[in-house]
């Protein structure tokens, strides 16, 4: 596949410039108006049938070649994060408090580069659906697009997505069959007691002591209720209570983040948190309310589609640059909801391991992060090859 790589790398400069433009003008969830317009205008210029405003600011570009019945979906995310950038890049965010700290600018640029090549030179027989999604960063943009009829209006037999990952060699592909990313749920625990003077605690019902005990007790849920061979995380990220050292407050609030890589484990953790909090609160003479906010689902890659995606990666860059079954991640991704509706696979592309500027090792969601532009050529070549192989006479038969 040297020719394809060379062809996409040769025109990568145009899309590096585009990526940096998007990076300089980041937009938060469901505010991606400039980015969505840029994407839609480009696709229309290359001959795609384009629908705008799906799920708010989502865009879908459709390209049909021949009469083949197969339909492929490729997805990229577009939103940024509420972070002040400190990358020092010449193309750093021009908006205070907003930056592309997760590489969605790069994901968008890779898919656009592939879109142009497929429109001008692509050899396939079937329907290509390019999905540019808003609000991946906690906003549930995938659900909003699906609620707006995404897969009814733009049917797909399989759907794929790619995310960069710092700490992995630039351009290396990592795939995983099965549970690949964790569910994410959030809980607010409100403890209500009876305030009083810090010198007379026996005349109060202290929610701070109850909160402290609950924080420690929560650590036993994973260690004593979950199979040691399963992965799960319960993190207390915030505890708010009181304002003075000699006043026992009337209430305390805890904020939790909960992760799991199995649907049953996810349910077990929710059940145990609620039971444990109620029992602990009662033992301290306070009341407890648990407000549970379901987040993203467990992301599960289907076997046949993942095997196919692996073969495409090996064909493109060689087996030595492909991890066939990487470890799961406890981060979350709302592409999981698309995979609950349509078979497919979510893969990683290494952003780099170096710590210097432009070397890709700075972790995502960090003020110093930047997408590695060297991935635009290889990432777009991967999408082109996957589309051409999937939308062929054999399709997935090459991997099963």
DRENFI-582844 format. One record per residue (C-alpha): residue in one letter; x, y, z. Coordinates in Angstrom, 3 decimals, m for minus. Each point is the difference from the previous one (the first is absolute). Example, Ala and Ser with C-alpha at 12.3 -4.5 7.8 and 13.67 -1.06 7.14 Angstrom:
BEGIN
A,12.300,m4.500,7.800
S,1.370,3.440,m0.660
END
This chain:
BEGIN
X,0.000,0.000,0.000
X,2.997,2.278,m0.467
X,m1.695,1.807,m2.873
X,m3.113,0.836,2.023
X,2.040,1.221,2.951
X,2.157,2.121,m2.260
X,m3.035,1.458,m1.750
X,m1.718,1.035,3.237
X,3.191,1.261,1.603
X,0.741,2.074,m3.102
X,m3.207,1.984,0.438
X,0.029,m0.008,3.814
X,1.288,3.581,0.107
X,m3.371,1.383,m1.047
X,m1.701,m1.855,2.837
X,2.674,0.845,2.542
X,m0.787,3.630,m0.769
X,m3.713,m0.751,0.378
X,0.581,m1.863,3.279
X,1.939,2.922,1.422
X,m2.745,2.397,m1.060
X,m2.578,m2.098,1.850
X,2.361,m0.194,2.980
X,0.315,3.775,0.101
X,m3.799,0.378,m0.017
X,m1.263,m2.663,2.447
X,m3.683,m0.376,0.844
X,m1.652,m1.730,2.935
X,m2.715,m2.659,m0.121
X,m2.954,0.909,m2.248
X,1.685,3.314,m0.836
X,2.040,m1.387,m2.917
X,m1.653,2.327,m2.535
X,3.196,1.209,m1.700
X,1.545,m3.474,m0.077
X,m3.182,m1.637,m1.287
X,m0.365,2.612,m2.746
X,3.616,m0.508,m1.038
X,m0.504,m3.778,m0.162
X,m3.281,0.247,m1.911
X,1.355,2.500,m2.506
X,3.039,m2.166,m0.713
X,m2.095,m3.141,m0.493
X,m2.442,1.763,m2.312
X,2.888,1.334,m2.034
X,1.273,m3.541,m0.520
X,m3.380,m1.313,m1.147
X,m1.494,m1.475,3.162
X,m3.689,0.268,0.783
X,0.075,1.862,3.319
X,m2.485,0.281,2.843
X,0.650,2.608,2.669
X,m1.399,0.543,3.487
X,m0.415,m3.662,0.940
X,m0.188,m0.242,3.767
X,0.630,3.731,0.211
X,3.264,0.648,m1.825
X,0.749,m3.418,m1.500
X,0.807,m0.489,m3.684
X,m0.315,m3.079,m2.223
X,1.499,m0.218,m3.463
X,m1.168,m2.788,m2.313
X,1.807,m1.254,m3.101
X,m1.445,m2.787,m2.149
X,1.959,m1.896,m2.619
X,m1.382,m2.777,m2.178
X,m2.899,m2.148,1.084
X,1.565,m1.964,2.850
X,m2.324,m0.582,2.974
X,2.617,0.450,2.733
X,m0.086,3.114,2.179
X,2.914,1.203,2.125
X,0.086,2.640,2.738
X,3.178,1.816,1.063
X,m0.258,2.364,2.962
X,2.110,2.921,1.245
X,m0.707,2.293,2.962
X,0.227,3.802,m0.184
X,m0.345,1.565,3.479
X,2.634,1.558,2.261
X,0.422,0.219,3.789
X,m0.342,2.819,2.565
X,3.761,0.248,0.664
X,2.473,2.878,m0.282
X,2.640,m1.034,m2.527
X,3.695,0.018,0.956
X,1.502,m1.895,m2.959
X,2.011,2.944,m1.277
X,m0.892,m0.926,m3.593
X,m0.204,2.762,m2.585
X,m3.538,m1.209,m0.751
X,m1.079,m0.110,3.661
X,m3.601,0.775,0.857
X,m1.107,3.577,m0.571
X,m2.850,m0.503,2.484
X,0.722,0.355,3.698
X,m1.115,m3.024,1.989
X,m0.676,m2.236,m3.024
X,2.456,m2.323,m1.778
X,0.206,m3.168,m2.056
X,1.580,m1.989,2.813
X,m1.083,m3.421,m1.281
X,0.898,0.137,m3.701
X,m3.460,0.252,m1.479
X,1.421,2.593,m2.379
X,2.363,m2.694,m1.271
X,m2.727,m2.632,m0.231
X,m2.069,2.385,m2.116
X,2.964,0.837,m2.242
X,0.887,m3.676,m0.544
X,m3.516,m0.873,m1.071
X,m0.229,3.039,m2.267
X,3.295,m0.923,m1.672
X,m1.352,m3.491,m0.613
X,m3.299,1.455,m1.238
X,1.725,2.011,m2.694
X,2.114,m2.903,m1.212
X,m2.995,m2.348,m0.084
X,m2.045,2.566,m1.937
X,2.720,0.624,m2.572
X,1.749,m3.364,m0.297
X,m1.835,m2.506,2.178
X,m0.763,m3.415,m1.437
X,m3.031,m1.503,1.692
X,m3.500,m1.280,m0.659
X,m2.595,1.019,2.571
X,m0.947,2.812,2.367
X,2.423,1.961,2.156
X,m1.438,1.906,2.976
X,2.400,2.460,1.649
X,m1.259,0.988,3.461
X,1.377,3.144,1.628
X,m1.315,m0.032,3.553
X,m0.384,2.828,2.517
X,0.299,m0.166,3.778
X,1.996,m3.152,0.668
X,1.516,1.549,3.132
X,m2.796,m0.854,2.398
X,m2.768,1.516,m2.074
X,m1.292,m3.247,m1.476
X,0.110,1.240,m3.583
X,m0.226,m3.551,m1.328
X,m3.318,m0.502,1.762
X,m1.266,3.346,m1.299
X,0.881,m0.942,m3.578
X,m1.595,m3.417,0.419
X,m3.072,1.598,1.510
X,m0.162,2.143,m3.118
X,m0.214,m3.167,m2.115
X,3.687,m0.435,m0.885
X,m0.100,m3.677,m0.900
X,m3.540,0.086,m1.392
X,0.870,2.866,m2.351
X,3.553,m1.167,m0.732
X,0.015,m3.793,0.392
X,3.322,m1.727,0.737
X,0.910,m3.678,m0.012
X,3.018,0.816,2.153
X,1.465,3.108,1.594
X,3.587,0.812,0.999
X,1.774,2.772,1.922
X,3.611,0.847,0.859
X,1.576,1.907,2.899
X,3.568,1.154,0.509
X,1.844,m1.192,3.100
X,3.088,1.611,1.528
X,2.522,m2.441,1.446
X,m0.243,m2.285,m3.042
X,2.503,0.321,m2.846
X,m1.211,2.425,m2.654
X,m1.929,m1.758,m2.743
X,m0.284,m3.342,1.789
X,m3.486,m1.522,m0.109
X,m1.509,m1.666,3.074
X,m3.144,m2.096,m0.288
X,m2.023,m1.987,2.481
X,m2.915,m2.408,m0.320
X,m2.631,0.120,2.732
X,m0.243,2.558,2.790
X,2.492,2.712,m0.930
X,m1.069,3.041,2.054
X,m1.839,0.347,3.278
X,m3.447,1.228,0.842
X,m0.114,3.292,1.871
X,m2.595,0.858,2.623
X,m0.161,2.851,2.485
X,m1.546,0.242,3.445
X,m0.653,2.865,2.400
X,m0.393,m1.036,3.621
X,m1.640,2.547,2.287
X,0.263,m0.632,3.746
X,m2.308,1.958,2.271
X,0.612,0.179,3.733
X,m0.461,2.574,2.704
X,2.474,2.823,0.367
X,1.479,1.290,3.209
X,2.991,1.366,1.877
X,3.272,m1.783,m0.610
X,0.629,m0.047,3.746
X,m3.241,m1.901,0.668
X,m0.147,m2.755,m2.671
X,m2.323,m2.119,2.149
X,m2.766,2.516,m0.713
X,0.376,m0.322,m3.798
X,m0.253,m2.688,m2.655
X,3.294,0.458,m1.864
X,m0.205,m0.590,m3.804
X,3.773,0.509,m0.404
X,0.870,m3.041,2.105
X,m2.601,m1.996,m1.918
X,1.457,1.232,m3.298
X,3.511,m0.992,1.057
X,m1.150,m3.483,0.922
X,m1.911,m0.333,m3.288
X,3.081,1.009,m2.017
X,1.986,m2.829,1.583
X,m2.844,m2.515,m0.181
X,m0.498,0.662,m3.709
X,3.511,m1.322,m0.620
X,m1.171,m3.467,1.042
X,m2.585,m0.269,m2.772
X,2.536,m0.837,m2.690
X,2.319,m1.966,2.299
X,m2.721,m2.083,1.669
X,m3.015,m0.071,m2.318
X,1.522,m0.248,m3.474
X,1.798,m3.014,m1.499
X,3.757,0.744,0.196
X,0.257,m0.884,m3.699
X,m2.438,2.794,m0.872
X,0.962,3.674,m0.200
X,m1.930,2.742,1.766
X,0.662,3.418,1.530
X,m1.834,1.954,2.690
X,1.508,3.471,0.504
X,m1.144,2.687,2.416
X,1.090,3.114,m1.835
X,m1.517,2.646,2.264
X,m1.183,0.385,3.595
X,m1.637,3.280,0.995
X,m0.920,0.791,3.597
X,0.274,2.818,2.495
X,1.684,3.401,0.046
X,1.434,0.423,3.502
X,2.151,m2.145,2.276
X,m2.296,0.330,3.008
X,m3.333,m0.588,m1.734
X,m1.489,m3.398,m0.779
X,m1.951,0.519,m3.250
X,m3.464,m1.308,m0.659
X,0.927,m1.722,m3.273
X,2.813,m1.447,m2.091
X,0.160,m0.919,m3.683
X,2.153,m2.566,m1.794
X,0.493,m0.256,m3.774
X,0.847,m3.420,m1.456
X,1.276,m1.315,m3.318
X,m0.672,m3.685,m0.657
X,1.513,m2.142,m2.774
X,m0.462,m3.616,m1.079
X,0.899,m2.213,m2.950
X,m2.927,m2.364,0.384
X,m3.725,0.748,m0.014
X,m0.729,m2.279,2.980
X,2.867,1.483,1.990
X,m1.385,3.447,m0.767
X,m3.389,m0.978,1.457
X,1.593,m1.625,3.046
X,1.996,3.124,0.836
X,m3.067,2.233,m0.178
X,m1.968,m2.329,2.254
X,2.812,m0.314,2.560
X,0.724,3.745,0.131
X,m3.627,0.779,0.782
X,m0.247,m2.719,2.661
X,3.333,0.852,1.633
X,m0.716,3.742,0.152
X,m3.418,m0.558,1.571
X,1.410,m2.336,2.662
X,2.973,2.223,0.819
X,m2.160,3.104,0.267
X,m2.435,m1.716,2.343
X,2.858,m1.146,2.238
X,1.053,3.636,0.482
X,m3.502,1.327,0.548
X,m0.201,1.964,m3.249
X,m2.096,m0.476,m3.124
X,1.339,m0.595,m3.497
X,m1.251,0.643,m3.503
X,1.775,m1.510,m3.006
X,m0.668,1.681,m3.346
X,1.243,m2.392,m2.678
X,0.787,1.352,m3.472
X,0.592,m2.689,m2.635
X,2.746,0.928,m2.438
X,1.502,m1.853,m2.935
X,m0.408,m3.727,m0.556
X,2.756,m2.600,m0.128
X,1.551,0.160,m3.472
X,m0.030,m3.492,m1.500
X,1.725,m0.705,m3.332
X,m1.621,m2.805,m1.981
X,2.192,m2.958,m1.044
X,m0.353,m0.106,m3.792
X,0.314,3.748,m0.467
X,3.034,0.176,2.291
X,1.681,m2.865,m1.854
X,m0.637,1.861,m3.239
X,1.389,3.257,1.418
X,3.129,m1.873,1.143
X,0.597,m1.398,m3.468
X,m0.296,3.455,m1.526
X,2.568,1.365,2.467
X,2.439,m2.845,m0.680
X,m0.410,0.430,m3.743
X,0.666,3.726,0.265
X,3.004,0.166,2.356
X,1.140,m3.570,0.640
X,m0.526,m2.308,2.976
X,2.916,1.521,1.922
X,m1.919,3.289,0.345
X,m3.313,m1.508,1.106
X,m1.075,m1.173,3.454
X,m2.630,m2.619,m0.720
X,m1.577,m0.147,3.468
X,0.884,2.969,2.136
X,m1.026,0.496,3.641
X,m3.361,1.565,0.869
X,m0.173,3.624,1.132
X,m1.967,1.367,2.940
X,m0.732,3.202,m1.882
X,m3.422,0.306,m1.635
X,m1.277,0.790,m3.478
X,m3.538,0.541,m1.274
X,0.755,m1.913,m3.196
X,m1.045,m2.838,2.311
X,m3.633,0.908,m0.668
X,0.488,m0.309,m3.760
X,1.524,m3.441,0.530
X,m3.076,m1.046,1.972
X,m2.033,0.657,m3.155
X,2.420,m0.963,m2.804
X,2.943,m2.443,m0.003
X,3.418,1.546,m0.322
X,3.290,0.811,1.643
X,1.796,2.861,1.737
X,3.786,0.080,m0.404
X,2.934,2.073,1.180
X,2.823,1.648,m1.919
X,3.138,0.872,1.944
X,0.585,3.736,0.454
X,3.644,m0.424,1.038
X,2.114,m0.671,3.068
X,2.280,3.058,0.143
X,m0.395,2.736,2.561
X,1.120,2.923,m2.184
X,m2.246,2.336,m1.961
X,m1.444,m1.799,m3.009
X,1.131,m3.431,1.207
X,m3.461,m1.094,1.082
X,0.658,m1.389,3.469
X,m2.006,2.516,2.032
X,m3.188,m1.702,1.186
X,m3.408,1.099,m1.254
X,m2.082,2.378,2.164
X,3.247,1.756,0.957
X,0.606,3.723,m0.723
X,3.252,m0.895,m1.774
X,m1.473,m2.619,m2.356
X,0.039,0.265,m3.794
X,m0.972,m2.435,m2.743
X,2.954,m1.453,m1.912
X,m0.339,1.204,m3.598
X,2.110,m2.911,m1.253
X,m3.123,m2.131,0.529
X,m2.110,1.813,m2.571
X,1.574,m1.771,m2.954
X,0.030,m3.484,1.538
X,m3.385,0.364,1.691
X,m1.718,1.150,m3.171
X,1.682,m2.793,m1.983
X,m1.426,m2.490,2.498
X,m3.520,1.340,m0.529
X,0.391,m0.135,m3.779
X,1.219,m3.594,0.039
X,m2.669,m1.112,2.462
X,m2.745,1.592,m2.099
X,1.254,m1.525,m3.238
X,0.373,m3.456,1.552
X,m3.375,0.089,1.768
X,m1.888,1.334,m3.016
X,1.272,m2.713,m2.296
X,m1.529,m3.204,m1.248
X,1.487,m1.967,2.903
X,m0.339,2.549,2.782
X,0.371,m1.590,3.402
X,0.560,m3.401,m1.559
X,3.708,0.832,m0.124
X,0.155,m0.159,3.796
X,m2.417,m2.790,0.896
END
